[in-house]
């Protein structure tokens, strides 16, 4: 079997399914590929995401709900970078992803692209949005 690399998102508040469903609703070529939940007696909260695979713009991501609390969470140092086709698309994504989250760089022209913005969504995941 050939090696494969996938981005893996660990959610600590039981938000994996909600986050994954939200992301799939926003981007093209997006769908939930598989979803396995913790069952009774397993090492996780019953009914929460044990492992899920989803596609965003045809790229595979994985996620799960971590029951143990860790001293770390997501950081903007690692972000999902989305290249948008239209100004309407970047505006829509920026509004949806920043709602309930935070603004790291407001939408604007920073010299390296026509329009760019950087946000943290309500789940703590960092997104860079670019209109070349």
C-alpha positions, 0 to 999 in steps of 0.5 A: 500500500502506498503512503498517504497523507491526510489532514487530521482535525481533533475536536475536544468539545464534541464538535467534530460532526457539526464542524465537518457538516458545516465545512461540507455545506460551504465548499464545492466537491465536498461530502462526508465519506465515512463516519464511525461513532463511539459505541457503548463501553468504548474509550470515548463518549458514546455517539460522538465521532470515533473517526470520520473522513470527508472531502472539501474541494476534492481533498480528503480530511479526517476528524474525531472527537477527543474525550480526554482534554489536552493542554492544546487546541488548534493554532493559526500556525496551521490553517486551511488555505482556500483559493476562491474563484470569485469575489462573491465566493470569498465574501460568502466564505469569509462571512460564514467561517468568521461567524462565531469565530475570530478575524485574524486578517480582515478581507482586503488587498495586501499586495500578494493577492486581489483579496485575502482574509484570515479567520478562525471559525467557531470551532477554532480551525484557522482558514486563509481565504484568497482571491488571486 
